[in-house]
Amino acid sequence: MSIFHLAFRVDDIESTRQFYTVVLKCPLGRETAQWIDFNFFGHQISAHVGPRPETELRNDVDGDIVPIPHFGVVLDWPVWEGLSSRLEAAGIEFLLKPKVRFIGQPGEQGTFFLRDPSDNVLEFKTFREAEGVFATE
């Protein structure tokens, strides 16, 4: 088995539980008063209550200003389209709306970004070709 684990900071457990289980439909894992685990599309993420960082960094990617740090998941194209459509229909506010970038190039991908209730930035990606995930040319 090869899955990733990510621990990240949140403001509170309840708004985090609501966002990840109701909005993103991630199954709930273990939890305490200070942390909570989720099955994030087959990967384990752990939200820990803690202080906010003082600044947010950004970088230009294909004409979009992308917040750093951010985390996310690479989905199959139909799953990505279904998730973006469901979130749009639910009125979820996107930080960067769903779009396809690097069209016709190696690594052509669909992407969108949103924030969780603690201002963590999440990216949801898909690739036209599976090999595109690590394409360099």
Phi and psi in degrees as a GROMACS rama.xvg file:
@    title "Ramachandran Plot"
@    xaxis  label "Phi"
@    yaxis  label "Psi"
@TYPE xy
-137.895  98.1667  SER-2
-128.538  156.941  ILE-3
-97.3069  158.555  PHE-4
-123.594  134.064  HIS-5
-134.663  127.739  LEU-6
-105.322  134.323  ALA-7
-143.717  162.459  PHE-8
-87.0521  141.42  ARG-9
-138.187  164.077  VAL-10
-78.4097  -42.7854  ASP-11
-155.018  158.196  ASP-12
-73.4108  -42.2535  ILE-13
-65.2297  -47.5994  GLU-14
-66.8909  -31.5939  SER-15
-66.9289  -46.6638  THR-16
-57.4455  -47.2813  ARG-17
-58.646  -49.6935  GLN-18
-62.9546  -50.8736  PHE-19
-73.8468  -34.9314  TYR-20
-86.6947  -38.9105  THR-21
-88.5502  -50.8378  VAL-22
-73.8973  -50.864  VAL-23
-92.0216  -10.5857  LEU-24
61.4122  39.8882  LYS-25
-88.4579  127.933  CYS-26
-62.0801  143.513  PRO-27
-80.3129  142.551  LEU-28
-110.338  -146.686  GLY-29
-70.9494  159.237  ARG-30
-157.599  155.403  GLU-31
-132.287  -170.834  THR-32
-70.6488  -17.5449  ALA-33
-113.008  -11.8654  GLN-34
-153.675  159.797  TRP-35
-149.847  137.316  ILE-36
-103.594  150.23  ASP-37
-136.966  151.702  PHE-38
-88.4651  101.113  ASN-39
-96.3015  84.3782  PHE-40
54.9581  43.7277  PHE-41
92.3561  1.77737  GLY-42
-120.912  156.506  HIS-43
-97.3864  121.747  GLN-44
-118.685  144.319  ILE-45
-126.327  116.364  SER-46
-92.9332  123.387  ALA-47
-116.46  131.241  HIS-48
-67.6477  129.638  VAL-49
-168.08  175.803  GLY-50
-72.9622  151.715  PRO-51
-76.4973  146.949  ARG-52
-69.9294  158.419  PRO-53
-76.8207  -32.5824  GLU-54
-135.504  160.22  THR-55
-119.771  129.213  GLU-56
-91.001  158.534  LEU-57
-142.496  156.532  ARG-58
-143.598  147.474  ASN-59
-83.3509  125.631  ASP-60
-130.343  109.559  VAL-61
50.3806  42.489  ASP-62
87.1989  -2.8562  GLY-63
-106.235  142.968  ASP-64
-90.3062  110.231  ILE-65
-102.503  124.798  VAL-66
-67.5609  143.152  PRO-67
-125.223  132.57  ILE-68
-81.2878  164.141  PRO-69
-151.41  161.299  HIS-70
-139.674  168.057  PHE-71
-177.835  -154.459  GLY-72
-147.695  148.594  VAL-73
-99.5086  121.532  VAL-74
-111.364  161.223  LEU-75
-64.2363  148.767  ASP-76
-53.0616  -48.5478  TRP-77
-63.9384  -34.7904  PRO-78
-67.4853  -43.0348  VAL-79
-61.2378  -45.6566  TRP-80
-62.095  -42.5447  GLU-81
-64.7675  -42.7283  GLY-82
-65.0682  -46.0799  LEU-83
-63.7161  -39.1392  SER-84
-65.2009  -43.0249  SER-85
-63.9248  -42.0926  ARG-86
-67.509  -40.7501  LEU-87
-60.9023  -45.9634  GLU-88
-63.6065  -30.5573  ALA-89
-83.0393  -2.16008  ALA-90
76.9102  21.0442  GLY-91
-69.3215  134.683  ILE-92
-81.7721  124.676  GLU-93
-90.1156  139.51  PHE-94
-73.213  -46.5769  LEU-95
-129.943  120.216  LEU-96
-65.5493  157.315  LYS-97
-55.5053  133.566  PRO-98
-157.145  162.283  LYS-99
-106.886  130.999  VAL-100
-125.892  166.449  ARG-101
57.7437  39.5955  PHE-102
-59.0856  129.396  ILE-103
76.7813  2.09385  GLY-104
-108.566  162.32  GLN-105
-58.3829  137.279  PRO-106
85.4966  14.6254  GLY-107
-52.9454  131.524  GLU-108
-148.511  150.552  GLN-109
-95.1303  144.345  GLY-110
-152.585  150.688  THR-111
-153.566  155.638  PHE-112
-125.391  146.132  PHE-113
-147.102  167.896  LEU-114
-110.222  144.65  ARG-115
-85.5697  177.21  ASP-116
-62.8794  -16.7706  PRO-117
-99.3144  13.4982  SER-118
70.2369  16.2486  ASP-119
-71.6895  138.561  ASN-120
-96.7157  129.972  VAL-121
-117.429  137.763  LEU-122
-116.311  135.067  GLU-123
-116.339  120.611  PHE-124
-122.731  160.96  LYS-125
-148.425  154.859  THR-126
-122.452  140.503  PHE-127
-59.0367  -40.3556  ARG-128
-125.278  135.799  GLU-129
-55.9037  -35.6556  ALA-130
-66.3505  -17.3093  GLU-131
-66.9314  -18.7615  GLY-132
-55.387  -39.6491  VAL-133
-115.586  20.725  PHE-134
-64.1266  140.448  ALA-135
-115.208  -19.0842  THR-136
